[in-house]
Amino acid sequence: MLPPSNEEAAEATGSPRAESPENPEFSKEQYLSWYEQMQLMRKFEEKAGQLYGQQKIKGFCHLYIGQEACAAGAVSALQKGDKYITAYRDHAHPLALGTSPNAIMAELFAKATGCSKGKGGSMHIFDKEVNFMGGHGIVGAQVPLGAGIAFAEKYNKTGNLCICYMGDGAVRQGALHEAFNMAMLWKLPVIFVVENNGYAMGTSVQRTSNVTELYKLGLAYDMPSEPVNAMNVEDVHNAVARAAERARAGEGPTFLEFKTYRYKGHSMSDPAKYRTKEEVEEYRHRDAIEAVRHTILSHNMATEEDLTAIDDRIKEQVSASVEFAENSPYPTADELFKDVYVQQDYPYIRD
């Protein structure tokens, strides 16, 4: 008996597939923008992994390799004033929003020039300038925070929304259900996104949840909810655009299940022995970046040489970010007492 094809395997497992559309629905500029954004995320994360192996980056480090379309497709669908918040797999989102690779790499090196002044590290990237409200290390903690940010946008009548990302492990946190209830009750302009890469910290969804189609959890609150093939950047863009339209119309939140896949383990300390090499390779064949590359080339939006020039530019950016981080100073000891309280002269004791 012949083994199943990739298409048959995908259909049998319900796994997402990234495909190059026969008739692209977006402009040449958009596809090139997606390609450059996702390649920057990919190459930055690959370099971060190498540097971690050299012990230049320490502590926890969770890479986004394979999930790039989740960020790129959302950024293209939203507007400038919208807010973003996520968990601790948080290097790629600010890159997609325009945060300097220098500032993120310096933060990974715990340097004073990092976007969190070297005091947050990999799991706590923040950039107020691009409305990235941070990566958060406590599982599910960002979900009620995302609802709170959306509440502020509604209260202040800004017309903006908050998109709140979480991992598949976070949907079993009680705070999520409390936030969902309040968000629906108050019709908050928030898009909840679960980036379902199948394994949370290392245990498959099938072994940890009775509900394996995670988007259905939103239906208990009458929240518009749908699965999204997040190995396809076009599908991500369209789903987020629909959710954003509802949010801005005052119709409240949406819950999207981004069906995606990470090529690496949960963190750099995870060898990912709970899955097969064949499974990983199958998903690599449906890589979102390669799908966009194929669309660009097959529809004559750019040449191989054009894309090589983009790749070379990104390589230089990432190399420059490493050099910047290497040459930056560590925070001084007095930084320990800064950024703790908003009030500058708050009366606390220090020796």
C-alpha positions in Angstrom: 0.0 0.0 0.0 1.4 3.4 -1.0 1.9 6.0 1.7 -0.6 9.0 1.6 0.4 12.0 -0.4 0.9 15.4 1.4 -2.6 16.4 0.3 -4.2 13.2 1.5 -2.3 13.4 4.8 -3.3 17.0 5.3 -7.0 16.1 4.6 -6.8 13.1 7.0 -5.3 15.1 9.8 -7.1 18.4 9.3 -3.7 20.1 9.1 -3.4 23.4 7.3 -1.9 23.8 3.9 -0.1 26.8 2.4 -0.8 27.2 -1.4 0.1 29.7 -4.0 -3.2 31.1 -5.4 -4.0 30.7 -9.1 -5.3 34.3 -9.2 -3.6 36.4 -6.5 -6.1 38.7 -4.8 -3.5 41.2 -3.5 -1.1 43.7 -5.2 2.5 43.0 -6.1 3.5 45.5 -3.4 1.7 43.6 -0.8 3.2 40.2 -1.7 6.7 41.7 -1.7 6.0 43.4 1.6 4.9 40.0 3.1 7.9 38.3 1.7 10.3 40.8 3.2 8.5 40.9 6.5 8.4 37.1 6.9 12.0 36.6 5.7 13.2 39.1 8.3 11.3 37.2 11.0 12.8 33.9 9.8 16.4 35.0 9.4 16.3 37.0 12.7 15.0 33.9 14.6 17.5 31.6 12.9 20.3 33.9 14.0 18.9 34.1 17.5 18.9 30.3 17.7 22.6 30.2 16.6 23.5 32.9 19.2 21.7 31.0 21.9 23.8 27.9 21.1 26.9 30.1 21.5 25.5 31.3 24.9 25.4 34.9 23.8 21.6 34.8 24.4 20.7 33.3 27.7 17.6 32.4 29.7 14.5 31.4 27.9 14.2 31.8 24.1 11.1 30.8 22.1 11.4 31.0 18.3 8.7 31.8 15.8 10.1 29.8 12.9 7.2 28.5 10.8 4.6 30.8 12.2 5.5 34.0 10.4 2.3 34.4 8.5 0.4 34.7 11.8 2.0 38.1 12.4 2.5 39.4 8.8 -1.1 38.7 7.7 -2.5 40.5 10.7 -0.3 43.6 10.4 -1.4 44.1 6.8 -5.1 43.8 7.7 -5.0 46.3 10.6 -4.5 50.1 10.9 -1.8 52.1 12.5 -3.4 52.9 15.8 -4.4 49.3 16.6 -2.7 47.6 19.6 -0.9 44.2 19.7 -0.2 41.9 22.6 1.1 38.4 22.8 2.7 35.7 24.9 6.4 35.0 25.2 7.0 33.9 21.6 7.3 37.6 20.9 10.2 38.5 18.7 8.4 38.4 15.3 5.4 40.6 16.0 7.3 43.8 16.7 9.6 43.0 13.7 6.4 42.9 11.5 5.3 46.2 13.0 8.6 48.0 12.3 10.6 47.7 15.5 14.3 47.9 14.8 16.0 44.5 14.7 18.8 46.3 16.6 16.6 47.0 19.6 15.2 43.4 19.7 18.6 41.8 19.3 20.0 44.0 22.0 17.2 43.0 24.3 18.0 39.3 23.7 21.6 40.2 24.7 20.2 41.9 27.9 21.8 45.2 26.7 20.8 48.7 27.8 20.0 49.6 24.2 17.3 46.9 24.0 13.7 47.8 23.6 13.0 46.9 27.2 16.4 48.4 28.3 17.9 45.0 28.7 15.6 44.2 31.6 13.0 42.1 29.9 14.9 39.7 27.7 13.4 37.4 25.1 10.0 36.9 26.8 9.3 40.6 27.5 9.7 42.6 24.3 7.8 45.9 24.3 7.6 48.8 21.9 5.1 51.5 22.6 6.1 53.4 19.4 4.6 50.7 17.2 1.8 49.9 19.7 3.3 46.5 20.6 2.1 46.1 24.2 4.4 43.3 25.0 5.2 39.7 25.3 4.0 38.2 28.5 5.7 35.3 30.4 2.7 34.1 32.4 0.6 31.7 30.3 -2.7 33.3 29.4 -2.0 36.6 31.4 -2.1 38.6 28.2 -5.7 37.6 27.5 -7.5 39.8 30.1 -4.9 42.5 29.4 -5.9 42.4 25.8 -9.5 42.8 26.7 -8.5 45.7 29.0 -6.6 47.4 26.2 -9.7 47.0 24.0 -11.9 48.5 26.8 -9.6 51.6 26.9 -9.9 52.0 23.1 -13.7 51.8 23.3 -13.9 54.1 26.4 -11.7 56.7 24.6 -13.6 56.3 21.3 -10.4 55.9 19.3 -11.8 53.6 16.7 -8.9 51.3 17.3 -8.9 47.7 18.4 -6.6 45.3 20.1 -5.4 42.0 18.7 -4.5 39.5 21.4 -2.4 36.5 20.6 -2.1 33.4 22.8 -0.7 29.8 22.4 -2.9 26.7 22.4 -1.9 25.9 26.0 -3.4 29.2 27.2 -7.0 28.3 26.2 -7.2 26.1 29.3 -6.6 29.1 31.6 -9.6 30.4 33.6 -8.6 34.0 32.8 -9.4 33.4 29.2 -13.0 32.4 29.9 -13.5 35.4 32.2 -12.1 37.7 29.5 -14.2 36.2 26.8 -17.4 36.7 28.9 -16.6 40.3 29.7 -15.5 41.1 26.1 -18.8 39.8 24.7 -20.9 41.5 27.4 -19.3 44.9 26.7 -18.8 44.3 23.0 -15.1 45.2 23.2 -13.1 45.8 20.0 -10.7 42.9 20.5 -9.6 40.1 18.2 -8.5 37.0 20.2 -6.1 34.8 18.3 -4.9 31.3 19.4 -1.8 30.4 17.5 -2.5 26.6 17.5 0.9 25.0 16.6 -0.4 21.7 17.9 1.8 21.1 20.9 1.7 23.9 23.5 4.8 23.2 25.6 5.2 19.7 24.2 2.0 17.8 24.6 -0.4 17.6 21.7 -3.8 19.3 21.8 -5.4 15.9 21.4 -3.9 14.8 24.8 -4.8 17.9 26.7 -8.2 19.1 25.5 -11.6 17.4 25.0 -12.2 20.2 22.5 -9.6 19.9 19.8 -11.1 22.4 17.4 -10.2 25.3 19.6 -12.2 28.0 17.9 -15.3 26.3 19.1 -14.5 27.5 22.7 -15.6 31.0 21.6 -19.0 29.8 20.5 -20.0 29.2 24.2 -20.0 33.0 24.5 -21.8 33.6 21.2 -18.5 35.0 20.0 -18.0 34.9 16.2 -15.3 32.2 15.9 -13.5 30.5 13.0 -10.5 28.4 12.1 -7.9 29.9 9.8 -5.2 28.3 7.7 -2.3 30.3 9.2 0.2 28.6 6.9 -1.3 30.9 4.3 -0.7 34.7 4.7 -3.7 35.6 2.5 -6.1 33.6 4.7 -4.7 35.3 7.8 -5.1 38.8 6.3 -8.7 38.1 5.2 -9.8 36.6 8.6 -8.3 39.5 10.6 -9.8 42.0 8.2 -13.3 40.6 8.7 -12.8 40.5 12.5 -11.5 44.1 12.5 -14.6 45.3 10.5 -16.9 43.8 13.1 -14.9 45.3 16.0 -14.9 48.8 14.5 -18.6 48.5 13.8 -19.3 48.0 17.5 -20.1 44.3 17.1 -17.5 43.2 19.6 -14.8 40.5 19.7 -13.9 37.6 17.4 -12.0 34.4 18.2 -9.7 33.1 15.5 -7.9 29.8 15.6 -4.7 30.2 13.6 -3.8 26.7 12.6 0.0 26.9 12.3 3.2 25.0 13.0 6.5 25.7 14.6 9.5 24.0 13.1 11.5 24.2 16.3 10.6 23.0 19.8 8.7 25.0 22.3 11.9 26.8 23.4 15.6 26.4 22.7 15.8 23.8 25.5 13.1 21.6 23.9 14.4 18.8 21.5 10.8 18.2 20.3 11.1 14.4 20.5 7.3 14.1 20.8 6.9 14.5 17.0 8.4 12.8 14.0 10.8 14.3 11.5 8.4 13.3 8.8 5.7 15.5 10.3 8.0 18.5 10.5 9.1 17.9 6.9 5.5 17.7 5.7 4.8 21.2 7.2 8.0 22.6 5.7 6.6 21.6 2.3 3.7 24.0 3.0 5.9 26.9 4.2 4.2 30.3 4.1 7.3 32.1 2.9 7.9 29.7 0.1 4.2 30.0 -0.9 4.5 33.8 -1.2 7.8 33.4 -3.0 6.2 31.0 -5.5 3.3 33.5 -6.0 5.7 36.4 -6.7 7.8 34.4 -9.2 5.0 32.6 -11.0 3.0 35.8 -11.5 6.0 37.8 -12.6 5.8 40.2 -9.7 9.6 40.1 -9.3 12.6 38.1 -10.5 14.8 35.7 -8.7 17.4 38.4 -8.6 15.0 40.8 -7.0 14.2 38.4 -4.2 17.9 37.6 -3.8 18.5 41.3 -3.3 15.8 41.3 -0.6 17.4 38.3 1.1 20.8 40.0 1.0 19.4 43.2 2.5 17.8 41.2 5.3 21.0 39.3 6.0 22.8 42.6 6.3 20.1 43.9 8.7 20.4 40.8 10.9 24.2 40.9 10.9 24.1 44.6 11.8 21.7 43.9 14.7 24.1 41.3 16.1 27.0 43.8 15.9 24.9 46.5 17.5 24.0 44.2 20.4 27.6 43.0 20.8 28.8 46.5 21.1 26.1 47.8 23.4 26.6 48.2 27.1 24.8 46.3 29.8 22.4 48.3 32.1 24.0 50.0 35.0 23.1 48.9 38.6 20.8 52.0 39.2 18.5 50.8 36.4 17.3 48.2 38.9 15.2 50.9 40.6 13.9 52.6 37.4 10.6 51.8 35.5 9.1 50.1 38.6 6.6 52.9 39.4 5.0 55.5 37.1 5.4 58.1 39.8 9.1 59.1 39.7 9.4 60.0 43.4 7.4 57.1 44.7 8.5 56.5 48.4 10.1 53.1 48.5 13.1 51.9 50.4 16.4 51.1 48.8 19.9 50.6 50.2 
